[in-house]
Amino acid sequence: MWQALADVGCSPPLKLAEVSFLRGDYVAALREIFAAPDDARKFLLSAHIAYRMRHRDDALAFIATARNANFLRTHQDWVLARAIEAASLASLGREAEARRALGAIQLPSMLAPAVDAEIAYYAASCAWMLCEYELAAGILDRIDATFDPNIEARFELLRGWMHAAREDYQAQLRCCLEAAELLECNATPDVGLLALIVRTASALTRDMACVEAIPVLMRLETWIPWTPSMALEHFQTVRTLAWANAMAGEYIAAIRQLNRAKALAPNAQSRMLSHLDHAWIARISNEPLHLRAELSEADACAAEVDWGTTSDEEVGALILAAELYASVDVERGAEYLAQADGARGRMSRWLGFGHDRRLGAFYDFAEAVLRVARGDRRMGRHRARRAYEVFASVGYRWRAANGALVLYHLTGDDIWINRLDEVARDYPRSFLAAEVERSRAVGRSPMELLTARQREIVELIKRGLKNSEVARELRMSANTVRIHKGRIFRAFGVTNEFELLKRLTELDSAA
């Protein structure tokens, strides 16, 4: 990637650093750079790596050091430094300074193709963060990046974010998959870039219910040689693929992946998200004790985080916590939502969420369920409708279906169950499909709503068998039994085995 800057006079430590960077081992790359003699290449490569690591203040510091020491002696070095500086300033919200830096850059610069492409990437990134989308697209279009798959993939990823700013997430997903293909076919791929691409594509696949992309992304997840520098991307990729599988009704695969994600969680926010994921599974499985236990663990993780400085997508943990707490502790849920509201105002411009309506819709949905839990059905309906309209308009089918479910429970209007059914029909094994069936089964016997296997499980529960014993009897995993029991509880309108047995006795007596 940096061959044009690494000429024959480049020191061996910088050559090693370039290789470590392409492997996604940013810590090793910086360690190797520090062993090199001070010159422009050393500080520009350091700034590039710091930018990739999202340490934008450090990137600016490296450039300032090079400038103050008079290392930026060539036009090439000066323009490249200015481009990295412009993007770093924009990501930190220093808009006026970023615009001045961007205005000083002329493209194409008539330099080596690799250098021109690097300058164009940072200039376009700066323009995108300043919401100058047409300018950003124009910058990329003026530069031919096809000579290097790594640079071409970076351009494609950035083009994807421009589509996202127009709320065309299908186009963004296509850009991500095309970029991933470029890297996978490259003999020396930028592995850290591939990790970012797969993480982004996994989240889009989950929310838009694009199940056809799941096998591709699962293969890439196992193909990537993950390093500690990519720990957060690895965690989020596995986690979001778990939910993509859950949407398709593959709950066993989903639970296995959620357990993997929990082991991969690199920080307190990630551990909190893992516990919230398991709390969500407990909620749809009608396991209130498990739900409370996971929420308690999430609380402990949340206490380790300084939420007053949070400005990245991990704010999603606060919103999810608020939603889940609505069913067990409304006031605690409201506290989390208030923290999320404060973090929304600090959202960094390098995040896609800082450019569109999605985060606001996530917030509205969590507020809706909290309002309903407090008895404010009118405002709950308003917030849920607002969230639904955003999700439906941008193609977030999974989240739109959840909004439709809440609106159906609030209004009883069949239009909402029909909209939920539009999604559920494509995923007949999913939680959503089960909710449609349950909502339309008013007046039918609960036993009629069960599958043959679930009726077998009911009979074994009546005999007093535990989950492990049921699993052995029916030759299935304990997790499978747990999921089936959750659906059985929902069909009977109960939350545990004691209530189920009582309900079965009542039905037998009535018969």
C-alpha positions in Angstrom: 0.0 0.0 0.0 2.8 2.4 0.9 5.3 1.3 -1.7 5.4 4.8 -3.3 6.5 6.2 0.0 8.9 3.3 0.8 11.6 3.8 -1.7 15.0 2.2 -1.6 16.1 4.6 1.1 13.3 3.5 3.4 14.6 1.9 6.6 14.0 -1.8 7.4 11.8 -1.1 10.5 9.4 0.8 8.3 9.2 -2.0 5.8 8.4 -4.4 8.7 5.8 -1.9 10.0 4.0 -1.8 6.6 3.8 -5.6 6.6 2.4 -5.6 10.2 -0.1 -2.9 9.2 -1.4 -5.0 6.3 -1.7 -8.0 8.7 -3.9 -5.9 11.0 -1.3 -5.9 13.8 -1.3 -2.2 14.5 0.5 -2.4 17.9 3.4 -4.3 16.3 3.5 -1.8 13.4 3.8 1.1 15.8 6.5 -0.7 17.8 8.5 -1.3 14.6 8.1 2.3 13.5 9.5 3.7 16.7 12.7 1.8 16.0 13.2 3.7 12.7 15.1 7.0 12.4 13.0 10.1 12.4 11.9 11.3 9.0 8.7 12.2 7.1 7.9 8.6 6.2 8.1 7.5 9.9 5.6 10.1 11.1 3.2 9.9 8.1 3.0 6.1 8.5 2.5 6.5 12.2 -0.4 9.0 11.6 -1.9 6.6 9.0 -1.9 3.7 11.6 -3.2 5.9 14.4 -6.1 7.1 12.1 -7.0 3.5 11.4 -7.0 2.7 15.1 -9.4 5.7 15.6 -6.8 7.5 17.6 -7.3 10.7 15.7 -5.6 13.0 18.3 -2.5 10.8 18.0 -2.6 11.1 14.2 -2.6 14.9 14.5 0.2 14.8 17.0 2.4 12.7 14.7 1.8 15.2 11.8 2.5 18.2 14.1 5.8 16.6 15.2 6.9 16.1 11.6 5.9 19.6 10.6 7.6 21.2 13.6 10.8 19.2 13.0 10.8 20.3 9.4 10.5 16.8 8.0 7.8 17.6 5.5 10.2 18.9 2.9 8.7 17.6 -0.3 5.3 18.5 -1.9 4.3 14.9 -1.7 4.9 14.7 2.1 3.2 18.0 2.7 0.0 17.2 0.7 -0.3 13.7 2.2 0.1 15.1 5.7 -2.5 17.8 5.0 -5.0 15.2 3.8 -4.6 13.0 6.9 -4.9 16.1 9.0 -8.1 17.2 7.3 -9.8 13.8 7.9 -8.6 13.6 11.5 -9.9 17.1 12.3 -13.2 16.3 10.7 -13.6 13.2 12.7 -13.0 15.2 15.9 -15.7 17.7 15.0 -13.2 20.5 14.3 -15.1 21.5 11.2 -13.6 25.0 10.4 -10.1 23.6 10.7 -11.0 20.6 8.6 -12.5 22.7 5.9 -9.3 24.9 5.7 -7.1 21.8 5.4 -9.4 20.3 2.8 -9.4 23.5 0.8 -5.6 23.4 0.6 -5.6 20.1 -1.2 -5.6 19.9 -5.1 -6.5 16.7 -6.8 -5.2 15.0 -8.7 -1.8 16.1 -7.3 0.1 14.6 -10.3 2.2 12.5 -7.8 2.7 8.8 -7.9 -0.6 6.9 -8.3 -0.4 5.3 -4.8 0.2 8.7 -3.2 -2.6 10.4 -5.2 -4.9 7.6 -4.1 -4.0 8.0 -0.4 -4.5 11.7 -0.6 -7.9 11.2 -2.3 -9.0 8.7 0.3 -8.4 11.1 3.2 -9.8 14.1 1.4 -12.9 12.2 0.5 -13.2 10.9 4.0 -13.0 14.5 5.3 -15.6 15.7 2.8 -18.0 12.8 3.8 -17.6 13.7 7.5 -18.4 17.3 6.7 -21.6 16.0 5.0 -20.2 17.2 1.6 -21.3 13.9 -0.1 -21.1 15.1 -3.7 -17.7 16.5 -3.2 -16.5 13.2 -1.6 -17.9 11.2 -4.5 -16.3 13.6 -7.0 -12.9 13.2 -5.3 -13.0 9.4 -5.5 -14.2 9.4 -9.1 -11.2 11.5 -10.3 -8.7 8.9 -9.1 -8.1 5.5 -10.6 -7.5 3.1 -7.7 -7.8 -0.2 -9.7 -4.0 -0.6 -9.6 -4.1 -1.8 -6.0 -7.0 -3.9 -4.6 -6.3 -2.7 -1.1 -6.8 1.0 -2.1 -9.7 0.1 -4.4 -11.4 -1.7 -1.5 -11.0 1.4 0.8 -12.6 3.5 -1.9 -15.5 1.0 -2.2 -16.1 1.0 1.6 -16.2 4.8 1.6 -18.6 4.8 -1.4 -20.8 2.5 0.7 -20.9 5.1 3.5 -22.0 7.7 0.9 -24.9 5.4 0.0 -25.6 5.0 3.7 -25.9 8.8 4.0 -28.7 8.6 1.4 -30.2 5.7 3.5 -29.6 3.3 0.6 -28.3 0.4 2.8 -28.7 -2.2 0.1 -26.2 -0.3 -2.0 -23.9 0.0 1.0 -24.0 -3.8 1.5 -23.2 -4.4 -2.1 -20.2 -2.1 -1.8 -19.0 -3.9 1.3 -19.3 -7.3 -0.4 -17.5 -6.1 -3.5 -14.7 -4.6 -1.3 -14.4 -7.9 0.6 -14.1 -9.8 -2.6 -11.3 -7.6 -3.8 -9.4 -8.2 -0.6 -10.0 -11.9 -0.5 -8.6 -12.3 -4.0 -5.5 -10.2 -3.1 -2.2 -11.9 -2.3 -1.4 -9.3 0.4 -4.8 -8.0 1.6 -5.3 -5.2 4.1 -6.6 -7.5 6.8 -7.7 -4.8 9.2 -9.7 -3.1 6.4 -11.3 -6.5 5.7 -12.3 -6.8 9.3 -14.0 -3.3 9.2 -15.8 -4.3 6.0 -17.1 -7.6 7.4 -18.2 -6.0 10.6 -20.2 -3.4 8.7 -21.7 -5.9 6.3 -22.7 -8.2 9.2 -24.6 -5.4 10.9 -26.4 -4.6 7.6 -27.2 -8.2 7.0 -28.7 -8.5 10.4 -30.9 -5.5 10.3 -32.1 -5.9 6.7 -32.6 -9.6 7.1 -30.4 -10.4 4.0 -29.9 -14.0 4.9 -28.3 -14.8 1.6 -25.2 -12.9 2.7 -24.8 -14.9 6.0 -22.8 -17.8 4.5 -20.4 -15.4 2.8 -19.8 -13.4 5.9 -19.4 -16.5 8.1 -16.8 -17.8 5.8 -14.9 -14.5 5.8 -15.1 -14.4 9.6 -13.3 -17.8 9.8 -10.9 -16.8 7.0 -9.6 -13.6 8.6 -6.5 -14.0 10.8 -7.8 -11.8 13.6 -5.2 -9.9 15.7 -5.6 -8.2 19.1 -5.8 -4.9 17.3 -9.0 -6.1 15.7 -10.6 -7.4 18.8 -13.6 -5.1 18.8 -14.3 -5.8 15.1 -14.1 -9.5 15.8 -16.5 -9.3 18.7 -19.0 -7.2 16.8 -18.8 -9.4 13.7 -19.6 -12.6 15.6 -22.3 -11.0 17.6 -24.1 -9.5 14.6 -23.9 -12.7 12.7 -25.5 -14.5 15.6 -28.5 -12.1 15.4 -28.6 -12.6 11.6 -28.9 -16.3 12.2 -31.5 -15.7 14.9 -33.6 -13.7 12.4 -33.6 -16.8 10.1 -34.7 -19.0 13.0 -31.3 -20.6 13.4 -31.4 -20.2 17.2 -28.9 -22.9 18.1 -26.3 -21.5 15.8 -27.2 -18.0 17.1 -26.7 -19.1 20.8 -23.4 -20.7 20.0 -22.1 -17.5 18.3 -23.4 -15.4 21.1 -21.4 -17.5 23.5 -18.3 -17.1 21.3 -18.9 -13.3 21.2 -19.0 -13.2 25.0 -15.6 -14.9 25.2 -14.3 -12.4 22.6 -15.6 -9.2 24.3 -12.6 -6.9 24.6 -13.9 -4.2 27.0 -16.6 -3.4 29.5 -19.1 -2.1 26.9 -18.7 -5.3 24.8 -19.2 -7.5 27.9 -22.3 -5.4 28.7 -23.7 -6.0 25.2 -23.0 -9.8 25.5 -25.1 -10.0 28.7 -27.8 -7.9 27.1 -27.9 -10.3 24.1 -28.4 -13.2 26.5 -31.0 -11.2 28.4 -32.9 -10.7 25.1 -32.9 -14.4 24.5 -34.2 -15.0 28.0 -37.0 -12.5 27.4 -38.3 -14.1 24.2 -37.9 -17.5 26.0 -40.0 -16.4 28.9 -37.3 -16.9 31.5 -37.6 -14.0 33.9 -35.0 -15.2 36.4 -32.4 -15.6 33.6 -33.4 -12.2 32.2 -32.8 -10.5 35.6 -29.5 -12.3 36.1 -28.2 -11.2 32.8 -29.3 -7.6 33.3 -27.6 -7.6 36.7 -24.3 -8.7 35.0 -24.8 -6.0 32.4 -25.3 -3.4 35.1 -21.9 -4.5 36.6 -20.2 -4.0 33.3 -21.9 -0.6 32.7 -20.6 0.6 36.1 -17.0 0.3 34.7 -17.7 2.6 31.7 -17.4 6.4 31.7 -20.6 7.0 29.7 -20.1 10.8 29.9 -17.3 10.6 27.3 -18.8 7.9 25.0 -19.1 9.0 21.4 -19.1 5.8 19.4 -21.6 3.2 18.4 -21.3 1.4 21.8 -24.0 3.8 22.8 -26.2 1.1 21.5 -25.6 -0.8 24.7 -27.4 1.9 26.6 -30.4 1.9 24.3 -30.7 -1.9 24.4 -30.5 -1.9 28.2 -33.3 0.7 28.3 -35.5 -1.5 26.1 -34.9 -4.7 28.1 -35.3 -3.0 31.5 -38.8 -1.9 30.5 -40.2 -5.3 31.4 -38.5 -5.5 34.9 -37.5 -2.1 36.2 -38.9 0.9 34.3 -36.9 3.5 36.3 -33.6 1.8 35.7 -34.5 1.6 32.0 -35.2 5.4 32.0 -31.8 6.0 33.5 -30.1 4.1 30.7 -32.1 6.0 28.1 -31.2 9.3 29.6 -27.5 8.3 29.4 -28.0 7.3 25.7 -29.6 10.7 25.0 -26.5 12.5 26.2 -24.2 10.2 24.2 -26.2 10.8 21.0 -25.2 14.5 21.1 -21.5 13.5 21.2 -21.7 11.1 18.3 -18.5 11.2 16.2 -18.8 12.2 12.5 -16.7 9.2 11.4 -19.7 7.0 12.4 -22.5 6.4 9.9 -24.9 6.9 12.7 -23.8 10.5 12.8 -25.2 11.0 9.3 -28.7 9.4 9.2 -31.8 8.6 11.2 -31.1 5.1 12.4 -29.8 6.0 15.9 -32.8 8.2 16.5 -35.1 5.4 15.5 -33.4 3.0 17.9 -33.8 5.5 20.7 -37.5 6.1 19.8 -38.2 2.4 19.9 -36.6 2.0 23.4 -38.6 5.0 24.6 -41.8 3.5 23.2 -41.5 0.3 25.2 -40.6 2.3 28.4 -43.6 4.7 27.9 -45.9 1.7 27.5 -44.5 0.1 30.6 -45.3 3.3 32.5 -48.8 3.3 31.2 -48.4 6.1 28.7 -49.8 4.2 25.8 -50.5 7.3 23.7 -46.9 8.5 23.7 -45.7 5.0 23.4 -47.7 4.5 20.3 -46.4 7.8 18.8 -42.7 6.8 19.5 -43.2 3.3 18.2 -44.9 4.6 15.0 -42.0 7.0 14.4 -39.4 4.3 14.8 -41.4 1.9 12.6 -41.6 4.5 9.8 -37.8 5.1 9.8 -37.0 1.4 9.9 -39.5 0.6 7.1 -38.3 3.4 4.9 -34.6 2.4 5.1 -35.2 -1.3 4.7 -34.4 -2.4 8.2 -36.9 -5.2 8.0 -36.1 -6.9 11.4 -36.5 -3.7 13.4 -39.5 -2.6 11.4 -41.2 -5.9 12.2 -40.5 -5.5 15.9 -42.0 -2.0 15.7 -45.1 -3.4 14.0 -45.5 -6.0 16.8 -45.5 -3.3 19.5 -48.0 -1.3 17.5 -50.3 -4.3 17.1 -50.2 -4.9 20.9 -51.0 -1.3 21.5 -53.8 -0.8 18.9 -55.1 -4.3 18.0 -55.2 -3.1 14.4 -54.7 -6.0 12.0 -52.7 -3.7 9.7 -49.7 -4.1 12.0 -49.9 -7.9 12.3 -50.1 -8.0 8.5 -47.0 -5.9 8.2 -45.2 -8.2 10.7 -46.4 -11.2 8.7 -44.8 -9.7 5.5 -41.4 -10.2 7.1 -42.2 -13.4 9.1 -43.4 -15.3 6.0 -39.8 -15.2 4.7 -38.5 -16.6 8.0 -41.1 -19.2 9.1 -38.8 -20.5 11.9 -38.1 -17.1 13.5 -39.4 -15.5 16.7 -41.4 -13.1 14.6 -43.2 -16.0 12.8 -44.1 -17.5 16.2 -45.5 -14.1 17.4 -47.7 -13.8 14.3 -49.0 -17.3 14.9 -49.7 -16.6 18.6 -51.4 -13.3 17.8 -53.7 -14.9 15.3 -54.5 -17.9 17.5 -56.8 -16.2 19.9 -59.5 -18.7 20.9 -57.6 -21.7 19.8 -56.3 -24.3 22.3 -52.7 -23.7 23.3 -51.8 -27.3 22.4 -52.9 -26.6 18.8 -50.3 -24.0 18.6 -47.4 -26.4 19.3 -45.4 -28.5 17.0 -45.4 -32.3 17.4 -41.9 -32.1 19.1 -43.1 -29.4 21.5 -46.1 -31.5 22.4 -43.6 -34.3 23.2 -41.7 -31.9 25.5 -45.0 -31.0 27.3 -45.6 -34.6 28.0 -42.1 -35.0 29.4 -42.5 -31.9 31.6 -45.7 -33.4 33.0 -43.6 -36.4 33.9 -41.3 -34.2 35.9 -38.2 -34.4 33.7 -35.6 -31.7 33.8 -34.1 -30.0 30.7 -31.1 -32.3 30.6 -33.3 -35.3 30.9 -35.7 -34.1 28.2 -32.7 -33.5 26.0 -31.4 -37.0 26.5 -34.9 -38.5 25.9 -35.4 -36.7 22.7 -31.8 -36.7 21.5 -31.4 -32.9 21.3 -29.3 -30.3 23.0 -30.3 -28.6 26.2 -30.3 -25.3 24.3 -32.8 -26.6 21.9 -35.1 -27.8 24.7 -34.8 -24.3 26.3 -35.9 -22.6 23.1 -38.8 -25.0 22.6 -39.9 -24.4 26.2 -39.9 -20.7 25.7 -42.3 -21.1 22.8 -44.4 -23.5 24.8 -44.6 -20.9 27.7 -45.7 -18.2 25.2 -48.4 -20.4 23.7 -49.9 -21.1 27.2 -49.4 -17.5 28.4 -47.1 -18.6 31.3 -43.5 -17.8 32.4 -42.4 -21.0 34.1 -43.0 -24.8 34.5 -45.1 -24.4 37.7 -47.5 -22.1 35.9 -47.5 -24.4 32.8 -48.4 -27.4 34.9 -51.2 -25.4 36.6 -52.5 -24.3 33.3 -52.5 -27.8 31.9 -54.4 -29.1 34.9 -57.0 -26.3 34.4 -57.4 -27.2 30.7 -57.7 -30.9 31.5 -60.4 -30.1 34.1 -62.3 -27.9 31.7 -62.3 -30.7 29.1 
